[in-house]
Amino acid sequence: MAFRGSTTIRERIFACLPYLLPLLDGLRFGGFLFNLFPPLRFILIPLAPLAIIYTLPLASLVIFFALFLLVVRNENISHFIRFNAMQAILVDIILILCQFILPVLSSAGSRFFLEVISNFVFLGVAAVFVYAVFQSLRGRYAEIPTLSEAVYMQVR
């Protein structure tokens, strides 16, 4: 989608930050991939301080609700930031659902099946993160089919 208005550099940076939530949640799915390719762990070094905070009890839940209540529902914040925050929240909800469904699927299948699905989920989250951050830094809305439509219904 084209611009709804001009965005400042500050708004673009703030629009990128919520995507750290699904990225941090998605790291648990990348364990098999990180064991298979150890040099990939160097990518995680900048995320280490955030990952430590994120492992505190209920930290992810507090961040989740803080984003929704303080950012998405705040009309004083620009639409661009609220859109990206809501989209990051919906990606995180999809990851939470994957967390519940994956153990059920893995009990019915083999270890190979579990690894393939986990790697697929992680690479999908990583791709969404890179795409959304790139688009946000350009000042454009990151259009993810079906997901963005749900976000537009939530964010006015």
N, C-alpha and C positions, 0 to 999 in steps of 0.2 A: 504494500500500500504506500501511497505517496504521503507526504507530510500532512499533518493536521495543523501544523503551525511550525514555526521555527523552534529548534531546540538548541539550548546552549551546551557548551562543552560539559558543564557541571551536570546538567540533566542527563546527558549521554552516559557519563560515568556512573551516576546513581542508578540509571536504568540497567546497567550491566551487573551491579552488585547482587540483586536477588537471584541471579542464575547460579550463584555459588551454593545456594541451598540444595538444588537437585544434584549438582556436581558432587557435593560432599556426601549426599545420600547414595549416589550412584557408585561411589568408590568401593563399597562392599561387594558389588557385583563384579568388580575388576580384579579380584584376588587371583583367579585362575590365570588371567592374562598377565598380571604382574609377576607371577611365579614362572610363567612360560618365557617371558621377555624381561629379565631383571633390569635392563637399562631404562625401561619405562618408568621405574620408580623415581628417577630423577625429576620427572615432570611433577611429582607430588611434593617436592621440597618446598616450593612457595606456599603450598596449602597446609603445611605442617602446623603453624600456629592456630589456624582456623580449625583444623581437625581436632586439636587438643581441646579447644573450647567446645566444639561440637559434641565431644564424647561425654561431657558432663551430663548427669542425669536430667532428663526433661529439657535439655538445652534446645534440641531440635523442635520440640513442641512449642516452647516459648518463642523461638525465632519465627516459626510458622505462623502462630497467631499474631505476633507483633507485626509481621509483614502484612497480614490480612487486615487487621484492625487499625493499625497506625498509618499504613501507606495506601492500600487499595481503597479503603472506605473514606479516606481523607480527601475531600473535594478541593482543598487548598493546594494539593500537590498536582503537578502537571499530569495530563492524561497519558503522556508518553511513559513516565515513570510508573504510574499505576498499572498501565497495560502490561508492561514488562514484569512487574512484581506479580500480578495475577497469573500471567503465563508461567512464570517460574513456579508458583504455587501449584498450578495444575500439573505441571511435569512432575513435581514432587509427589503429588497425590497418586499419579500413575506408578511412580516408583514404590510407594507404600503398598499399593495393590500387588505389584510384582513381588514384593517381599513376602506377602501372605500366600500368593499363588505358587511361587517357585518351589517351596518345600513339598507341596502336594504333588506337583508335577514330577519332582525329582524322586519321590518315593515310588512312583509308578515306572520310572525309567531308569536308565543307567547313569553312571557318573559322567560319561561322555555327554549325554543329553543335558545334564545339569551344567556342565562347563560351557557347552555351546549356547544355551539360553542365557546364562550369566554374562558371557562375553558379548552376546548380542545386545542385551540390555545396557551394559556399560558403554559399548561403542555408540549406541543410540543416544544415550545421555550426553556423552562427550561431543557427538556431532551436533546435538541441539544446543549445547553450551557454546561451542565455537561459532555456530551460525548466528545464534541470538546475540552474543556479545559483539560479533562483527557488524551485524546490522544495527545494533544499538549505538555502537561507536560512530557509525555513519549517519546516525540520526534518523534511521528508517525503522518502521515497525517490522519485527521478525514474524513473518507470516508462516505459521505452521498449520497445514491443513487440518480442519475440524477443531483443533485446539484453539486457534486464534478466533474462530467463530464463537466458541464458548466464552472466551475472554471478552470479546466485544459485547456479549450479552450481559456480562457481570459488571463491566466498567463503563460507566456513562461519561 
